[in-house]
Amino acid sequence: MSDLENLCIRVTKVYDWVTRQVDKDYTFNGKTGLADLAFTCNGTPNNDPCALIDDGEDFFVSVVPTDSEGNVIPLDEIECREVGTRKDIFVEELGIELQLVKIKKQGFFSVELREDENGPVVCVSEPVPFCIFERFLLCAPEGTDVKCHIYDFFGTGVVCCNNGDFLDLALTLTICQSVQAEAEVKLEVEGRLCKPREDIAAPIVERVCPDITYPPQCPEIFPPDH
């Protein structure tokens, strides 16, 4: 006789799960941009990093997530959460009603400069704020919670100098996020490991951009008949 018995378990059921990469560009120009970054180089605050390299040389640019004081924080402490209210959207190509969910990511990052890709940090900036707003189409009916998790956070960029003076810093911040809708349920189930599905591009629900219009023509005279 089997020692197994039927069990009822309480679990968190995943109703939907997607991953998405988001990129945000930043440019810090001239004296104002340098002041906003407020680099500390080799322990000296408010320094111009371009004074540390020769013409023709470049810094390796990276970023780290921080709090507002500039302390490095782990990825799970970066704010990523649902905001606003959900809206039901019927997706014709799938023949199903989904929910339009709004997600906000907010926090700070510091820019780090290295003379060698794997070398020590030469300059580090003051915390730079970021706030990113996105929309997702999810199976997230009433009663589910939408959870967002950032699993990678990095940046790449370039510092432009001229004769030892700072011109600008161009940077792309990249955030990799996992978003899922879930609810607590009671189940008796056999299962297997699952993976996130392909992301669905959210349709434009509220029209923002006006239609492109053209001045009326005079077809009676132009273009001429040939």
Salt bridges, closest charged atoms under 4 A:
ASP16 OD1 - ARG197 NE 2.73
GLU79 OE2 - ARG81 NE 2.56
GLU79 OE2 - LYS104 NZ 3.79
GLU82 OE2 - ARG86 NE 2.80
GLU112 OE1 - ARG114 NH1 3.26
GLU134 OE2 - ARG20 NH1 3.45
GLU134 OE1 - LYS105 NZ 2.86
GLU182 OE2 - LYS147 NZ 3.20
GLU184 OE2 - ARG10 NE 3.85
ASP199 OD2 - ARG20 NE 2.57
ASP211 OD1 - ARG207 NH2 2.30
